């Protein structure tokens, strides 16, 4: 009860309600807490650096938490939080992206974020691109934690290239609300390129690209005919 949490959230809220969290609670209840959380003193209270889920599990169980107390400045707190999460395989790229975006919102530049994390600046930019996908799009996914950096690049590129892409993505996700998250993402990406499939029906629209990703033509259905519209830059 004496621990505050001033750092940006490093885990998605779903990480405190999934099967892994329940297993963590059961383990602590049965065998105790093996790994301490890390805190720094702040007046008569403490501030959490690492161990957010362990702290939440102990709070849920109504038991004290084992903690290591270190004299850390703000940057050391963040570096320790990031370093522990890098070593954990269950922290997803999406969660890491949201953490970096929270720091960026506090005024951290991509250069400073790269220095803190040891990532390259292009990698930081990729993480920020993933974190800044539209909230309405993320809310339609069963679990956005499955998103990869490559997903973020593709989705954001589609949104930047076509103002109508978001509406097509949302329609595709609405039709796939009961599908697994990876399938939802695949459908959203297909819809962003104009590949919209009716449930049980034929393909209504498709953009055909060459191997370099340049648009060649658009195929659409008009009544009983297929219409091929070539890109203007394609020679006769």
C-alpha positions as CSV (number, residue, x, y, z in Angstrom):
1,X,0.0,0.0,0.0
2,X,3.0,2.3,0.4
3,X,4.1,1.9,-3.3
4,X,3.2,4.4,-6.0
5,X,3.5,3.8,-9.8
6,X,4.8,7.0,-11.5
7,X,6.4,5.4,-14.5
8,X,4.6,4.9,-17.9
9,X,2.6,1.6,-18.0
10,X,4.8,-1.1,-19.4
11,X,2.0,-3.8,-19.7
12,X,-1.3,-3.8,-21.4
13,X,-4.3,-4.0,-18.9
14,X,-5.1,-7.5,-20.3
15,X,-1.8,-8.7,-18.8
16,X,-3.4,-8.3,-15.3
17,X,-6.4,-10.5,-16.2
18,X,-5.1,-13.3,-18.4
19,X,-4.2,-16.9,-17.6
20,X,-0.5,-16.0,-17.0
21,X,-1.5,-13.5,-14.3
22,X,-3.7,-16.0,-12.6
23,X,-0.9,-18.5,-12.7
24,X,1.4,-15.9,-11.1
25,X,-1.1,-15.3,-8.3
26,X,-1.5,-19.0,-7.7
27,X,2.3,-19.4,-7.6
28,X,2.8,-16.6,-5.1
29,X,-0.1,-17.9,-3.0
30,X,1.3,-21.4,-2.8
31,X,5.1,-20.8,-2.7
32,X,5.6,-17.2,-1.9
33,X,7.2,-14.4,-3.9
34,X,10.7,-15.5,-5.2
35,X,11.6,-12.4,-7.2
36,X,11.4,-9.0,-5.5
37,X,10.0,-5.9,-7.1
38,X,12.3,-2.9,-7.3
39,X,11.4,0.5,-5.7
40,X,13.1,3.7,-4.7
41,X,12.3,5.7,-1.5
42,X,10.1,8.8,-2.0
43,X,9.6,10.5,1.4
44,X,7.7,8.1,3.5
45,X,6.5,6.1,0.5
46,X,8.1,4.3,-2.4
47,X,7.9,4.4,-6.2
48,X,7.9,1.3,-8.3
49,X,10.6,0.7,-10.9
50,X,10.1,-3.0,-11.8
51,X,7.6,-5.7,-10.9
52,X,4.2,-4.2,-11.7
53,X,2.5,-7.6,-12.1
54,X,4.1,-9.1,-9.0
55,X,2.9,-6.0,-7.0
56,X,-0.6,-6.4,-8.5
57,X,-0.6,-10.1,-7.6
58,X,0.4,-9.4,-4.0
59,X,-2.2,-6.7,-3.7
60,X,-4.9,-9.0,-5.1
61,X,-3.8,-11.7,-2.5
62,X,-3.8,-9.1,0.3
63,X,-0.2,-9.9,1.3
64,X,3.0,-7.7,1.7
65,X,5.3,-7.5,-1.3
66,X,9.0,-8.4,-1.2
67,X,10.8,-5.3,-2.5
68,X,14.4,-4.3,-3.2
69,X,15.0,-0.6,-2.3
70,X,17.5,1.3,-4.5
71,X,18.5,5.0,-4.7
72,X,17.5,5.6,-8.3
73,X,17.2,8.9,-10.3
74,X,14.4,9.2,-12.9
75,X,16.5,8.0,-15.9
76,X,17.8,5.0,-13.9
77,X,14.3,4.1,-13.0
78,X,13.2,4.1,-16.7
79,X,16.4,2.2,-17.8
80,X,15.8,-0.5,-15.1
81,X,12.2,-0.8,-16.1
82,X,13.1,-1.2,-19.8
83,X,16.0,-3.6,-19.1
84,X,13.8,-6.0,-17.1
85,X,11.1,-6.0,-19.8
86,X,13.6,-6.7,-22.6
87,X,14.6,-9.8,-20.7
88,X,11.0,-11.0,-20.4
89,X,9.7,-13.0,-23.4
90,X,6.1,-12.2,-22.5
91,X,6.4,-8.5,-23.0
92,X,5.1,-7.8,-26.5
93,X,6.3,-5.3,-29.1
94,X,2.9,-3.5,-28.7
95,X,3.4,-3.1,-25.0
96,X,7.0,-1.9,-25.5
97,X,5.7,0.5,-28.2
98,X,3.0,2.0,-25.9
99,X,5.7,2.5,-23.2
100,X,8.0,4.4,-25.6
101,X,5.0,6.5,-26.9
102,X,4.2,7.5,-23.3
103,X,7.7,8.7,-22.9
104,X,7.6,10.6,-26.2
105,X,4.4,12.3,-25.0
106,X,6.4,13.5,-22.0
107,X,8.8,15.2,-24.4
108,X,11.4,12.5,-25.0
109,X,13.0,12.7,-28.5
110,X,13.6,9.6,-30.6
111,X,17.4,10.3,-30.1
112,X,17.0,10.3,-26.3
113,X,14.8,7.2,-26.4
114,X,17.4,5.4,-28.5
115,X,20.1,6.3,-26.0
116,X,18.0,5.1,-23.1
117,X,17.0,1.7,-24.6
118,X,20.0,0.9,-26.8
119,X,17.6,0.7,-29.9
120,X,18.4,2.4,-33.2
121,X,16.4,5.5,-34.0
122,X,14.7,3.7,-36.9
123,X,13.6,1.0,-34.5
124,X,12.3,3.6,-32.1
125,X,10.3,5.2,-35.0
126,X,8.9,1.8,-35.8
127,X,7.7,1.3,-32.2
128,X,6.1,4.7,-32.2
129,X,4.4,4.0,-35.5
130,X,2.9,0.9,-34.0
131,X,1.8,2.7,-30.8
132,X,0.1,5.5,-32.7
133,X,-2.2,3.4,-34.7
134,X,-5.8,4.8,-34.4
135,X,-7.4,3.9,-31.1
136,X,-10.6,3.0,-32.9
137,X,-8.7,0.4,-34.9
138,X,-6.9,-1.1,-31.9
139,X,-10.2,-1.3,-30.0
140,X,-11.6,-3.5,-32.7
141,X,-8.9,-6.1,-32.3
142,X,-9.5,-9.0,-29.9
143,X,-6.0,-8.5,-28.5
144,X,-3.7,-5.8,-29.9
145,X,-0.8,-7.4,-28.1
146,X,-0.3,-9.7,-31.1
147,X,0.7,-6.8,-33.3
148,X,4.2,-6.8,-34.6
149,X,6.4,-4.0,-35.8
150,X,5.9,-5.1,-39.4
151,X,2.1,-5.0,-38.8
152,X,2.5,-1.4,-37.6
153,X,4.5,-0.4,-40.6
154,X,2.0,-1.9,-43.1
155,X,-1.1,-0.6,-41.4
156,X,0.3,2.9,-40.9
157,X,1.5,3.0,-44.5
158,X,-1.9,2.0,-45.7
159,X,-3.6,4.7,-43.6
160,X,-1.1,7.3,-44.9
161,X,-1.7,6.4,-48.5
162,X,-5.4,6.2,-48.6
163,X,-7.9,8.3,-46.5
164,X,-10.5,5.5,-47.0
165,X,-8.3,2.7,-45.8
166,X,-9.4,3.1,-42.1
167,X,-13.1,2.7,-43.0
168,X,-12.3,-0.5,-45.0
169,X,-10.2,-1.8,-42.1
170,X,-13.0,-1.2,-39.5
171,X,-15.6,-2.8,-41.8
172,X,-13.3,-5.9,-42.1
173,X,-12.7,-6.1,-38.4
174,X,-16.4,-5.7,-37.7
175,X,-17.1,-8.7,-39.9
176,X,-14.3,-10.7,-38.2
177,X,-15.1,-9.8,-34.6
178,X,-15.2,-13.5,-33.5
179,X,-12.0,-14.4,-35.4
180,X,-8.5,-15.0,-33.8
181,X,-6.4,-11.8,-33.5
182,X,-3.9,-12.7,-36.2
183,X,-6.7,-13.5,-38.7
184,X,-8.3,-10.1,-37.8
185,X,-5.0,-8.3,-38.6
186,X,-4.6,-10.2,-41.9
187,X,-8.2,-9.2,-42.9
188,X,-7.6,-5.5,-41.9
189,X,-4.4,-5.5,-44.0
190,X,-6.2,-7.0,-47.0
191,X,-9.0,-4.5,-46.7
192,X,-6.5,-1.6,-46.5
193,X,-5.4,-2.6,-50.0
194,X,-8.9,-2.9,-51.3
195,X,-9.1,-6.6,-50.9
196,X,-12.5,-6.8,-49.3
197,X,-14.2,-10.2,-49.1
198,X,-17.9,-10.7,-48.4
199,X,-18.7,-13.5,-46.1
200,X,-19.3,-16.6,-48.3
201,X,-19.0,-14.4,-51.5
202,X,-16.5,-13.5,-54.1
203,X,-13.8,-10.9,-54.0
204,X,-15.4,-7.5,-54.6
205,X,-12.2,-5.4,-55.0
206,X,-8.5,-6.0,-55.4
207,X,-5.4,-3.9,-55.9
208,X,-2.7,-5.7,-57.8
209,X,0.9,-4.7,-57.0
210,X,4.2,-5.5,-58.7
211,X,7.1,-7.1,-56.8
212,X,8.3,-3.6,-55.7
213,X,4.9,-2.7,-54.2
214,X,3.9,-0.4,-57.0
215,X,0.3,-0.4,-58.1
216,X,-0.5,-2.0,-61.4
217,X,-4.3,-2.2,-61.6
218,X,-7.5,-2.4,-59.6
219,X,-10.0,-5.2,-60.2
220,X,-13.6,-4.6,-59.3
221,X,-16.9,-6.3,-59.9
222,X,-19.7,-4.5,-61.9
223,X,-22.8,-6.7,-62.3
224,X,-21.6,-9.9,-64.0
225,X,-18.4,-8.3,-65.3
226,X,-14.9,-7.9,-63.9
227,X,-13.5,-4.4,-64.6
228,X,-9.7,-3.9,-64.8
229,X,-8.5,-0.3,-64.2
230,X,-4.9,0.1,-64.9
231,X,-2.8,2.6,-63.0
232,X,-2.2,5.8,-65.1
233,X,1.6,5.4,-65.2
234,X,1.4,2.0,-66.8
235,X,2.3,2.2,-70.5
236,X,0.0,1.0,-73.2
